[in-house]
């Protein structure tokens, strides 16, 4: 689905297993924002739970390929720096700079939850 597709897929470029790493980042982002909602007594109306979310597919494509990831503000205040770092590295737009699976499994946030 276009919502979890890596930028290199959306641009029609070749891709490898690092595109799957991107999808893991999208899912992690989603789960964190759902957790934020469940830990509060109210539901944030209008909350976008995906990092490059929008109402129109064309806008999602543009945001995924061009927009920087933003992990600041009230939704992210209680998220650890390690989790934010891993998210940033999973959702790196350049697949050659994106974290690899072995490196991700050795990331400090993963080691803390093991």
N, CA, C and O atoms as a printed pandas DataFrame, in Angstrom:
     atom_number atom_name residue_name chain_id  residue_number  x_coord  y_coord  z_coord
0              1         N          UNK        A               1    0.844   -1.185    0.000
1              2        CA          UNK        A               1    0.000    0.000    0.000
2              3         C          UNK        A               1    0.884    1.242    0.000
3              4         O          UNK        A               1    1.967    1.239    0.586
4              5         N          UNK        A               2    0.433    2.276   -0.642
5              6        CA          UNK        A               2    1.207    3.504   -0.821
6              7         C          UNK        A               2    1.589    4.146    0.517
7              8         O          UNK        A               2    2.624    4.806    0.606
8              9         N          UNK        A               3    0.774    3.962    1.552
9             10        CA          UNK        A               3    1.033    4.611    2.839
10            11         C          UNK        A               3    2.316    4.102    3.491
11            12         O          UNK        A               3    3.001    4.863    4.173
12            13         N          UNK        A               4    2.651    2.830    3.292
13            14        CA          UNK        A               4    3.853    2.298    3.924
14            15         C          UNK        A               4    4.999    2.096    2.937
15            16         O          UNK        A               4    6.062    1.614    3.328
16            17         N          UNK        A               5    4.811    2.446    1.697
17            18        CA          UNK        A               5    5.845    2.255    0.674
18            19         C          UNK        A               5    6.994    3.231    0.864
19            20         O          UNK        A               5    6.784    4.407    1.158
20            21         N          UNK        A               6    8.189    2.737    0.697
21            22        CA          UNK        A               6    9.405    3.549    0.807
22            23         C          UNK        A               6    9.511    4.514   -0.377
23            24         O          UNK        A               6    8.976    4.249   -1.454
24            25         N          UNK        A               7   10.204    5.631   -0.166
25            26        CA          UNK        A               7   10.339    6.616   -1.250
26            27         C          UNK        A               7   10.904    6.027   -2.540
27            28         O          UNK        A               7   10.466    6.396   -3.630
28            29         N          UNK        A               8   11.869    5.120   -2.430
29            30        CA          UNK        A               8   12.476    4.564   -3.640
30            31         C          UNK        A               8   11.463    3.753   -4.456
31            32         O          UNK        A               8   11.563    3.690   -5.681
32            33         N          UNK        A               9   10.500    3.140   -3.786
33            34        CA          UNK        A               9    9.444    2.412   -4.493
34            35         C          UNK        A               9    8.514    3.404   -5.186
35            36         O          UNK        A               9    8.154    3.230   -6.350
36            37         N          UNK        A              10    8.135    4.441   -4.454
37            38        CA          UNK        A              10    7.223    5.444   -5.013
38            39         C          UNK        A              10    7.832    6.175   -6.203
39            40         O          UNK        A              10    7.112    6.615   -7.099
40            41         N          UNK        A              11    9.166    6.306   -6.213
41            42        CA          UNK        A              11    9.848    6.976   -7.312
42            43         C          UNK        A              11   10.146    6.037   -8.473
43            44         O          UNK        A              11   10.675    6.462   -9.500
44            45         N          UNK        A              12    9.804    4.750   -8.309
45            46        CA          UNK        A              12   10.019    3.784   -9.378
46            47         C          UNK        A              12   11.470    3.364   -9.526
47            48         O          UNK        A              12   11.876    2.870  -10.578
48            49         N          UNK        A              13   12.242    3.557   -8.485
49            50        CA          UNK        A              13   13.657    3.152   -8.519
50            51         C          UNK        A              13   13.773    1.732   -8.001
51            52         O          UNK        A              13   12.837    1.195   -7.408
52            53         N          UNK        A              14   14.911    1.139   -8.229
53            54        CA          UNK        A              14   15.147   -0.189   -7.687
54            55         C          UNK        A              14   15.122   -0.151   -6.167
55            56         O          UNK        A              14   15.399    0.880   -5.555
56            57         N          UNK        A              15   14.791   -1.269   -5.576
57            58        CA          UNK        A              15   14.742   -1.324   -4.125
58            59         C          UNK        A              15   15.190   -2.699   -3.650
59            60         O          UNK        A              15   15.247   -3.660   -4.416
60            61         N          UNK        A              16   15.506   -2.758   -2.355
61            62        CA          UNK        A              16   15.931   -4.011   -1.753
62            63         C          UNK        A              16   15.284   -4.122   -0.375
63            64         O          UNK        A              16   14.261   -3.493   -0.107
64            65         N          UNK        A              17   15.889   -4.926    0.493
65            66        CA          UNK        A              17   15.298   -5.175    1.812
66            67         C          UNK        A              17   15.211   -3.922    2.675
67            68         O          UNK        A              17   14.479   -3.910    3.665
68            69         N          UNK        A              18   15.941   -2.873    2.321
69            70        CA          UNK        A              18   15.842   -1.636    3.111
70            71         C          UNK        A              18   14.484   -0.955    2.919
71            72         O          UNK        A              18   14.095   -0.121    3.737
72            73         N          UNK        A              19   13.775   -1.292    1.872
73            74        CA          UNK        A              19   12.400   -0.798    1.722
74            75         C          UNK        A              19   11.516   -1.402    2.809
75            76         O          UNK        A              19   10.585   -0.754    3.286
76            77         N          UNK        A              20   11.805   -2.633    3.197
77            78        CA          UNK        A              20   11.069   -3.258    4.298
78            79         C          UNK        A              20   11.403   -2.591    5.626
79            80         O          UNK        A              20   10.545   -2.487    6.503
80            81         N          UNK        A              21   12.633   -2.142    5.777
81            82        CA          UNK        A              21   13.047   -1.411    6.980
82            83         C          UNK        A              21   12.203   -0.137    7.096
83            84         O          UNK        A              21   11.753    0.218    8.186
84            85         N          UNK        A              22   11.994    0.541    5.976
85            86        CA          UNK        A              22   11.138    1.740    5.950
86            87         C          UNK        A              22    9.749    1.392    6.488
87            88         O          UNK        A              22    9.207    2.109    7.328
88            89         N          UNK        A              23    9.178    0.292    6.002
89            90        CA          UNK        A              23    7.841   -0.106    6.427
90            91         C          UNK        A              23    7.785   -0.389    7.922
91            92         O          UNK        A              23    6.786   -0.081    8.572
92            93         N          UNK        A              24    8.837   -0.967    8.469
93            94        CA          UNK        A              24    8.916   -1.181    9.926
94            95         C          UNK        A              24    8.855    0.168   10.644
95            96         O          UNK        A              24    8.193    0.294   11.674
96            97         N          UNK        A              25    9.536    1.167   10.107
97            98        CA          UNK        A              25    9.496    2.499   10.692
98            99         C          UNK        A              25    8.102    3.106   10.659
99           100         O          UNK        A              25    7.683    3.747   11.622
100          101         N          UNK        A              26    7.385    2.912    9.567
101          102        CA          UNK        A              26    6.015    3.425    9.460
102          103         C          UNK        A              26    5.136    2.766   10.526
103          104         O          UNK        A              26    4.341    3.437   11.184
104          105         N          UNK        A              27    5.283    1.465   10.687
105          106        CA          UNK        A              27    4.487    0.737   11.680
106          107         C          UNK        A              27    4.854    1.166   13.091
107          108         O          UNK        A              27    3.968    1.339   13.928
108          109         N          UNK        A              28    6.145    1.342   13.375
109          110        CA          UNK        A              28    6.587    1.800   14.692
110          111         C          UNK        A              28    6.003    3.187   15.003
111          112         O          UNK        A              28    5.526    3.429   16.112
112          113         N          UNK        A              29    6.042    4.081   14.031
113          114        CA          UNK        A              29    5.477    5.424   14.188
114          115         C          UNK        A              29    3.989    5.331   14.524
115          116         O          UNK        A              29    3.516    5.991   15.450
116          117         N          UNK        A              30    3.267    4.527   13.786
117          118        CA          UNK        A              30    1.836    4.325   14.002
118          119         C          UNK        A              30    1.565    3.820   15.414
119          120         O          UNK        A              30    0.697    4.346   16.111
120          121         N          UNK        A              31    2.306    2.803   15.834
121          122        CA          UNK        A              31    2.089    2.221   17.155
122          123         C          UNK        A              31    2.390    3.206   18.279
123          124         O          UNK        A              31    1.691    3.216   19.293
124          125         N          UNK        A              32    3.408    4.023   18.116
125          126        CA          UNK        A              32    3.703    5.028   19.137
126          127         C          UNK        A              32    2.564    6.030   19.274
127          128         O          UNK        A              32    2.186    6.372   20.395
128          129         N          UNK        A              33    2.020    6.500   18.189
129          130        CA          UNK        A              33    0.934    7.476   18.284
130          131         C          UNK        A              33   -0.347    6.848   18.817
131          132         O          UNK        A              33   -1.115    7.522   19.504
132          133         N          UNK        A              34   -0.596    5.584   18.519
133          134        CA          UNK        A              34   -1.742    4.892   19.105
134          135         C          UNK        A              34   -1.525    4.758   20.609
135          136         O          UNK        A              34   -2.455    4.959   21.390
136          137         N          UNK        A              35   -0.306    4.422   21.019
137          138        CA          UNK        A              35    0.014    4.312   22.451
138          139         C          UNK        A              35   -0.212    5.648   23.160
139          140         O          UNK        A              35   -0.768    5.676   24.258
140          141         N          UNK        A              36    0.207    6.741   22.553
141          142        CA          UNK        A              36   -0.007    8.070   23.130
142          143         C          UNK        A              36   -1.503    8.296   23.357
143          144         O          UNK        A              36   -1.903    8.788   24.413
144          145         N          UNK        A              37   -2.320    7.944   22.382
145          146        CA          UNK        A              37   -3.765    8.119   22.514
146          147         C          UNK        A              37   -4.350    7.243   23.613
147          148         O          UNK        A              37   -5.194    7.696   24.386
148          149         N          UNK        A              38   -3.909    6.002   23.687
149          150        CA          UNK        A              38   -4.455    5.083   24.681
150          151         C          UNK        A              38   -4.037    5.449   26.104
151          152         O          UNK        A              38   -4.746    5.131   27.058
152          153         N          UNK        A              39   -2.893    6.114   26.251
153          154        CA          UNK        A              39   -2.408    6.494   27.573
154          155         C          UNK        A              39   -3.018    7.789   28.076
155          156         O          UNK        A              39   -2.734    8.203   29.200
156          157         N          UNK        A              40   -3.834    8.428   27.286
157          158        CA          UNK        A              40   -4.497    9.668   27.688
158          159         C          UNK        A              40   -5.990    9.412   27.869
159          160         O          UNK        A              40   -6.540    8.441   27.350
160          161         N          UNK        A              41   -6.624   10.301   28.612
161          162        CA          UNK        A              41   -8.049   10.153   28.881
162          163         C          UNK        A              41   -8.922   10.653   27.744
163          164         O          UNK        A              41  -10.147   10.553   27.810
164          165         N          UNK        A              42   -8.313   11.180   26.721
165          166        CA          UNK        A              42   -9.089   11.696   25.606
166          167         C          UNK        A              42   -8.416   11.296   24.304
167          168         O          UNK        A              42   -7.226   10.984   24.277
168          169         N          UNK        A              43   -9.168   11.308   23.256
169          170        CA          UNK        A              43   -8.630   10.995   21.934
170          171         C          UNK        A              43   -8.359   12.303   21.214
171          172         O          UNK        A              43   -9.234   13.165   21.130
172          173         N          UNK        A              44   -7.160   12.451   20.700
173          174        CA          UNK        A              44   -6.804   13.668   19.973
174          175         C          UNK        A              44   -7.539   13.673   18.644
175          176         O          UNK        A              44   -7.175   12.937   17.726
176          177         N          UNK        A              45   -8.550   14.484   18.539
177          178        CA          UNK        A              45   -9.313   14.511   17.300
178          179         C          UNK        A              45   -8.447   15.038   16.161
179          180         O          UNK        A              45   -7.688   15.994   16.322
180          181         N          UNK        A              46   -8.578   14.406   15.037
181          182        CA          UNK        A              46   -7.830   14.832   13.866
182          183         C          UNK        A              46   -6.375   14.380   13.854
183          184         O          UNK        A              46   -5.605   14.808   12.994
184          185         N          UNK        A              47   -5.988   13.525   14.792
185          186        CA          UNK        A              47   -4.597   13.065   14.863
186          187         C          UNK        A              47   -4.265   12.205   13.650
187          188         O          UNK        A              47   -4.985   11.260   13.327
188          189         N          UNK        A              48   -3.185   12.540   12.994
189          190        CA          UNK        A              48   -2.669   11.717   11.902
190          191         C          UNK        A              48   -1.711   10.716   12.529
191          192         O          UNK        A              48   -0.784   11.112   13.235
192          193         N          UNK        A              49   -1.916    9.440   12.290
193          194        CA          UNK        A              49   -1.103    8.426   12.945
194          195         C          UNK        A              49    0.053    7.927   12.090
195          196         O          UNK        A              49    0.848    7.102   12.542
196          197         N          UNK        A              50    0.151    8.411   10.880
197          198        CA          UNK        A              50    1.259    8.017   10.014
198          199         C          UNK        A              50    2.128    9.231    9.741
199          200         O          UNK        A              50    1.624   10.352    9.677
200          201         N          UNK        A              51    3.425    9.024    9.580
201          202        CA          UNK        A              51    4.334   10.171    9.487
202          203         C          UNK        A              51    4.125   11.073    8.278
203          204         O          UNK        A              51    4.417   12.266    8.350
204          205         N          UNK        A              52    3.635   10.542    7.188
205          206        CA          UNK        A              52    3.455   11.337    5.979
206          207         C          UNK        A              52    2.016   11.212    5.503
207          208         O          UNK        A              52    1.759   10.996    4.319
208          209         N          UNK        A              53    1.092   11.349    6.425
209          210        CA          UNK        A              53   -0.322   11.122    6.185
210          211         C          UNK        A              53   -0.992   12.334    5.543
211          212         O          UNK        A              53   -0.539   13.466    5.712
212          213         N          UNK        A              54   -2.043   12.093    4.825
213          214        CA          UNK        A              54   -2.858   13.149    4.196
214          215         C          UNK        A              54   -4.144   12.512    3.707
215          216         O          UNK        A              54   -4.281   11.289    3.716
216          217         N          UNK        A              55   -5.075   13.328    3.284
217          218        CA          UNK        A              55   -6.351   12.825    2.773
218          219         C          UNK        A              55   -6.259   12.337    1.330
219          220         O          UNK        A              55   -7.006   11.447    0.922
220          221         N          UNK        A              56   -5.344   12.921    0.560
221          222        CA          UNK        A              56   -5.225   12.575   -0.857
222          223         C          UNK        A              56   -3.949   11.783   -1.119
223          224         O          UNK        A              56   -2.887   12.098   -0.583
224          225         N          UNK        A              57   -4.067   10.767   -1.939
225          226        CA          UNK        A              57   -2.930    9.898   -2.254
226          227         C          UNK        A              57   -1.764   10.691   -2.825
227          228         O          UNK        A              57   -0.614   10.434   -2.472
228          229         N          UNK        A              58   -2.038   11.644   -3.696
229          230        CA          UNK        A              58   -0.975   12.445   -4.314
230          231         C          UNK        A              58   -0.168   13.199   -3.263
231          232         O          UNK        A              58    1.048   13.346   -3.391
232          233         N          UNK        A              59   -0.845   13.672   -2.233
233          234        CA          UNK        A              59   -0.173   14.409   -1.157
234          235         C          UNK        A              59    0.672   13.455   -0.320
235          236         O          UNK        A              59    1.774   13.812    0.099
236          237         N          UNK        A              60    0.173   12.255   -0.073
237          238        CA          UNK        A              60    0.953   11.245    0.651
238          239         C          UNK        A              60    2.235   10.935   -0.113
239          240         O          UNK        A              60    3.313   10.859    0.477
240          241         N          UNK        A              61    2.116   10.760   -1.410
241          242        CA          UNK        A              61    3.296   10.462   -2.236
242          243         C          UNK        A              61    4.316   11.590   -2.148
243          244         O          UNK        A              61    5.509   11.345   -1.974
244          245         N          UNK        A              62    3.845   12.816   -2.269
245          246        CA          UNK        A              62    4.737   13.972   -2.216
246          247         C          UNK        A              62    5.409   14.083   -0.845
247          248         O          UNK        A              62    6.621   14.284   -0.760
248          249         N          UNK        A              63    4.629   13.953    0.217
249          250        CA          UNK        A              63    5.191   14.060    1.568
250          251         C          UNK        A              63    6.217   12.956    1.824
251          252         O          UNK        A              63    7.287   13.212    2.376
252          253         N          UNK        A              64    5.884   11.735    1.422
253          254        CA          UNK        A              64    6.791   10.601    1.652
254          255         C          UNK        A              64    8.128   10.825    0.966
255          256         O          UNK        A              64    9.178   10.499    1.521
256          257         N          UNK        A              65    8.095   11.374   -0.226
257          258        CA          UNK        A              65    9.329   11.557   -0.994
258          259         C          UNK        A              65   10.082   12.836   -0.639
259          260         O          UNK        A              65   11.302   12.885   -0.793
260          261         N          UNK        A              66    9.388   13.871   -0.169
261          262        CA          UNK        A              66   10.026   15.180   -0.027
262          263         C          UNK        A              66   10.043   15.767    1.388
263          264         O          UNK        A              66   10.949   16.529    1.725
264          265         N          UNK        A              67    9.081   15.433    2.196
265          266        CA          UNK        A              67    8.941   16.090    3.501
266          267         C          UNK        A              67    9.820   15.432    4.566
267          268         O          UNK        A              67    9.962   14.210    4.601
268          269         N          UNK        A              68   10.406   16.259    5.429
269          270        CA          UNK        A              68   11.214   15.744    6.527
270          271         C          UNK        A              68   10.319   15.138    7.601
271          272         O          UNK        A              68    9.178   15.561    7.786
272          273         N          UNK        A              69   10.847   14.150    8.300
273          274        CA          UNK        A              69   10.140   13.532    9.411
274          275         C          UNK        A              69   10.174   14.482   10.600
275          276         O          UNK        A              69   11.215   15.066   10.902
276          277         N          UNK        A              70    9.043   14.638   11.274
277          278        CA          UNK        A              70    8.911   15.568   12.384
278          279         C          UNK        A              70    8.470   14.784   13.623
279          280         O          UNK        A              70    7.364   14.245   13.662
280          281         N          UNK        A              71    9.343   14.724   14.634
281          282        CA          UNK        A              71    9.043   13.986   15.859
282          283         C          UNK        A              71    9.103   14.909   17.070
283          284         O          UNK        A              71    9.733   14.587   18.078
284          285         N          UNK        A              72    8.459   16.028   16.965
285          286        CA          UNK        A              72    8.458   17.018   18.046
286          287         C          UNK        A              72    7.020   17.359   18.398
287          288         O          UNK        A              72    6.105   17.094   17.619
288          289         N          UNK        A              73    6.824   17.939   19.561
289          290        CA          UNK        A              73    5.502   18.377   19.976
290          291         C          UNK        A              73    4.894   17.462   21.010
291          292         O          UNK        A              73    5.524   16.511   21.471
292          293         N          UNK        A              74    3.660   17.763   21.368
293          294        CA          UNK        A              74    3.022   17.079   22.489
294          295         C          UNK        A              74    2.916   15.575   22.319
295          296         O          UNK        A              74    2.947   14.846   23.311
296          297         N          UNK        A              75    2.795   15.096   21.106
297          298        CA          UNK        A              75    2.696   13.662   20.891
298          299         C          UNK        A              75    4.017   12.945   21.134
299          300         O          UNK        A              75    4.030   11.750   21.429
300          301         N          UNK        A              76    5.109   13.655   21.014
301          302        CA          UNK        A              76    6.432   13.030   21.092
302          303         C          UNK        A              76    7.202   13.402   22.358
303          304         O          UNK        A              76    8.320   12.926   22.552
304          305         N          UNK        A              77    6.636   14.232   23.212
305          306        CA          UNK        A              77    7.332   14.692   24.412
306          307         C          UNK        A              77    7.758   13.564   25.345
307          308         O          UNK        A              77    8.804   13.660   25.986
308          309         N          UNK        A              78    6.972   12.506   25.430
309          310        CA          UNK        A              78    7.270   11.414   26.352
310          311         C          UNK        A              78    7.894   10.194   25.678
311          312         O          UNK        A              78    7.992    9.127   26.283
312          313         N          UNK        A              79    8.305   10.353   24.450
313          314        CA          UNK        A              79    8.972    9.266   23.728
314          315         C          UNK        A              79   10.476    9.417   23.929
315          316         O          UNK        A              79   11.021   10.513   23.803
316          317         N          UNK        A              80   11.130    8.326   24.236
317          318        CA          UNK        A              80   12.563    8.364   24.541
318          319         C          UNK        A              80   13.387    8.834   23.340
319          320         O          UNK        A              80   13.004    8.618   22.190
320          321         N          UNK        A              81   14.518    9.475   23.622
321          322        CA          UNK        A              81   15.420    9.874   22.531
322          323         C          UNK        A              81   15.881    8.673   21.701
323          324         O          UNK        A              81   16.093    8.793   20.494
324          325         N          UNK        A              82   16.036    7.522   22.349
325          326        CA          UNK        A              82   16.466    6.315   21.630
326          327         C          UNK        A              82   15.401    5.861   20.628
327          328         O          UNK        A              82   15.722    5.468   19.507
328          329         N          UNK        A              83   14.133    5.918   21.043
329          330        CA          UNK        A              83   13.047    5.526   20.133
330          331         C          UNK        A              83   12.971    6.494   18.958
331          332         O          UNK        A              83   12.797    6.079   17.812
332          333         N          UNK        A              84   13.103    7.791   19.250
333          334        CA          UNK        A              84   13.069    8.786   18.173
334          335         C          UNK        A              84   14.232    8.587   17.211
335          336         O          UNK        A              84   14.068    8.703   15.996
336          337         N          UNK        A              85   15.414    8.285   17.762
337          338        CA          UNK        A              85   16.580    8.054   16.907
338          339         C          UNK        A              85   16.350    6.860   15.989
339          340         O          UNK        A              85   16.641    6.923   14.794
340          341         N          UNK        A              86   15.830    5.782   16.545
341          342        CA          UNK        A              86   15.571    4.603   15.717
342          343         C          UNK        A              86   14.542    4.928   14.634
343          344         O          UNK        A              86   14.718    4.537   13.480
344          345         N          UNK        A              87   13.485    5.630   14.986
345          346        CA          UNK        A              87   12.493    6.022   13.983
346          347         C          UNK        A              87   13.124    6.853   12.864
347          348         O          UNK        A              87   12.863    6.614   11.685
348          349         N          UNK        A              88   13.940    7.814   13.232
349          350        CA          UNK        A              88   14.602    8.652   12.223
350          351         C          UNK        A              88   15.474    7.810   11.297
351          352         O          UNK        A              88   15.542    8.066   10.095
352          353         N          UNK        A              89   16.133    6.815   11.856
353          354        CA          UNK        A              89   17.029    5.981   11.060
354          355         C          UNK        A              89   16.260    4.973   10.203
355          356         O          UNK        A              89   16.691    4.634    9.101
356          357         N          UNK        A              90   15.118    4.495   10.714
357          358        CA          UNK        A              90   14.269    3.594    9.925
358          359         C          UNK        A              90   13.606    4.336    8.771
359          360         O          UNK        A              90   13.402    3.779    7.693
360          361         N          UNK        A              91   13.273    5.602    9.014
361          362        CA          UNK        A              91   12.550    6.398    8.017
362          363         C          UNK        A              91   13.469    7.373    7.281
363          364         O          UNK        A              91   13.042    8.449    6.862
364          365         N          UNK        A              92   14.717    6.990    7.133
365          366        CA          UNK        A              92   15.676    7.749    6.324
366          367         C          UNK        A              92   15.270    7.613    4.866
367          368         O          UNK        A              92   15.111    6.497    4.371
368          369         N          UNK        A              93   15.101    8.722    4.180
369          370        CA          UNK        A              93   14.630    8.693    2.784
370          371         C          UNK        A              93   15.642    8.073    1.820
371          372         O          UNK        A              93   15.256    7.443    0.835
372          373         N          UNK        A              94   16.927    8.248    2.098
373          374        CA          UNK        A              94   17.972    7.679    1.248
374          375         C          UNK        A              94   18.212    6.233    1.677
375          376         O          UNK        A              94   18.736    5.998    2.765
376          377         N          UNK        A              95   17.841    5.268    0.847
377          378        CA          UNK        A              95   17.989    3.868    1.254
378          379         C          UNK        A              95   19.436    3.453    1.529
379          380         O          UNK        A              95   19.675    2.534    2.312
380          381         N          UNK        A              96   20.394    4.115    0.897
381          382        CA          UNK        A              96   21.795    3.761    1.155
382          383         C          UNK        A              96   22.257    4.256    2.529
383          384         O          UNK        A              96   23.254    3.769    3.062
384          385         N          UNK        A              97   21.534    5.220    3.099
385          386        CA          UNK        A              97   21.853    5.725    4.442
386          387         C          UNK        A              97   20.925    5.155    5.507
387          388         O          UNK        A              97   21.174    5.332    6.700
388          389         N          UNK        A              98   19.871    4.482    5.101
389          390        CA          UNK        A              98   18.898    3.913    6.036
390          391         C          UNK        A              98   19.559    2.797    6.840
391          392         O          UNK        A              98   20.401    2.059    6.328
392          393         N          UNK        A              99   19.169    2.690    8.092
393          394        CA          UNK        A              99   19.707    1.658    8.969
394          395         C          UNK        A              99   19.411    0.270    8.389
395          396         O          UNK        A              99   18.342    0.040    7.822
396          397         N          UNK        A             100   20.353   -0.636    8.534
397          398        CA          UNK        A             100   20.164   -2.013    8.095
398          399         C          UNK        A             100   19.575   -2.850    9.219
399          400         O          UNK        A             100   19.527   -2.404   10.366
400          401         N          UNK        A             101   19.128   -4.052    8.904
401          402        CA          UNK        A             101   18.470   -4.895    9.893
402          403         C          UNK        A             101   19.404   -5.269   11.038
403          404         O          UNK        A             101   18.999   -5.236   12.200
404          405         N          UNK        A             102   20.640   -5.622   10.727
405          406        CA          UNK        A             102   21.576   -5.997   11.794
406          407         C          UNK        A             102   21.857   -4.814   12.708
407          408         O          UNK        A             102   21.892   -4.957   13.930
408          409         N          UNK        A             103   22.056   -3.655   12.112
409          410        CA          UNK        A             103   22.294   -2.450   12.896
410          411         C          UNK        A             103   21.058   -2.087   13.714
411          412         O          UNK        A             103   21.183   -1.666   14.864
412          413         N          UNK        A             104   19.879   -2.243   13.142
413          414        CA          UNK        A             104   18.637   -1.940   13.862
414          415         C          UNK        A             104   18.485   -2.853   15.078
415          416         O          UNK        A             104   18.066   -2.406   16.146
416          417         N          UNK        A             105   18.823   -4.121   14.913
417          418        CA          UNK        A             105   18.706   -5.060   16.027
418          419         C          UNK        A             105   19.716   -4.775   17.139
419          420         O          UNK        A             105   19.538   -5.221   18.273
420          421         N          UNK        A             106   20.762   -4.042   16.817
421          422        CA          UNK        A             106   21.765   -3.649   17.816
422          423         C          UNK        A             106   21.526   -2.238   18.350
423          424         O          UNK        A             106   22.295   -1.750   19.179
424          425         N          UNK        A             107   20.477   -1.588   17.884
425          426        CA          UNK        A             107   20.190   -0.224   18.307
426          427         C          UNK        A             107   19.874   -0.184   19.808
427          428         O          UNK        A             107   19.237   -1.107   20.318
428          429         N          UNK        A             108   20.302    0.860   20.526
429          430        CA          UNK        A             108   20.053    0.944   21.978
430          431         C          UNK        A             108   18.585    0.798   22.370
431          432         O          UNK        A             108   18.301    0.228   23.423
432          433         N          UNK        A             109   17.640    1.288   21.566
433          434        CA          UNK        A             109   16.226    1.160   21.929
434          435         C          UNK        A             109   15.795   -0.302   21.890
435          436         O          UNK        A             109   15.032   -0.737   22.753
436          437         N          UNK        A             110   16.264   -1.066   20.914
437          438        CA          UNK        A             110   15.929   -2.488   20.819
438          439         C          UNK        A             110   16.547   -3.244   21.984
439          440         O          UNK        A             110   15.909   -4.118   22.570
440          441         N          UNK        A             111   17.779   -2.913   22.317
441          442        CA          UNK        A             111   18.457   -3.603   23.416
442          443         C          UNK        A             111   17.750   -3.370   24.754
443          444         O          UNK        A             111   17.722   -4.261   25.603
444          445         N          UNK        A             112   17.184   -2.187   24.942
445          446        CA          UNK        A             112   16.470   -1.884   26.180
446          447         C          UNK        A             112   15.199   -2.720   26.308
447          448         O          UNK        A             112   14.851   -3.142   27.411
448          449         N          UNK        A             113   14.500   -2.965   25.197
449          450        CA          UNK        A             113   13.230   -3.696   25.285
450          451         C          UNK        A             113   13.409   -5.211   25.211
451          452         O          UNK        A             113   12.443   -5.946   25.419
452          453         N          UNK        A             114   14.610   -5.697   24.923
453          454        CA          UNK        A             114   14.847   -7.154   24.858
454          455         C          UNK        A             114   14.698   -7.786   26.226
455          456         O          UNK        A             114   14.859   -8.998   26.366
